[in-house]
Amino acid sequence: MRLTIFWERMAAHFGESYADSFARDHVMSALGGRTVHEALDAGWDAKTVWHAVCTAMDVPQSMR
């Protein structure tokens, strides 16, 4: 998954203004105790991060 698609999906689910806030502030155990930004900066695959977000935040199957 490209980062542009990842951020489009984040904005579609959380809204443009909250997506970045969530990505900076919400620490997830599925990401090894990292935020979305930290995981991506550490080299995690965007698809893996997106799946972690989907699981943690109950993103509807239609948006996964």
N, C-alpha and C positions, 0 to 999 in steps of 0.2 A: 504494500500500500504506500502510495506517495504521501508525503507530508501535507501537500495541498488537499488531498482527499480527506486525510485525517482531520485537518482543521475545519474543513467544510462540514464534516459529520459532527464534530464537537459543536460548531455554531448552530447547526440544525437542531441538535438535541437540547443544548443549554441556552441558546441565544448568543448572539455575537458578543455582547458585553460580559456575560457571565462565564463563557467558555474559557477565556484566558484566566480569569480569576480562579476558577475551579482548578485549572491546570497548574497554577502557581501555588495554590494553598492547600489542596486536598491531598494528604499523604495516604497512599494505598499499600496495604500489606502485599497485595498481588504484584506490586512493583518493587518489592524488597524494601518497603518503608520509604519510597521515593514519591515525589509528585510527578505528574505527567511531564513537566518540563525537565525535571532532573533525570527521569528515565530516558527521555529522548536525547538529552545532552550526553548521557552516559553511553549512548549507542544502541539502546533498545530499538527493536524494529517497531515501526508505527502500527503495524497490524496487531502485534502482541500487546502494545499499550492500549489500542482501541478495544481489544477484547477484554482487557482488565477493567477498563472504564465501563464497558457494557455490563459486565458481571457485577461490579460494585454498585452501579447506579440503576440497575434494572432497566437498561435501555431496551425498548421494544424490539422483538425479533425482526420486525420489518425494517428497522434502521441499522441492523447489524450487518 
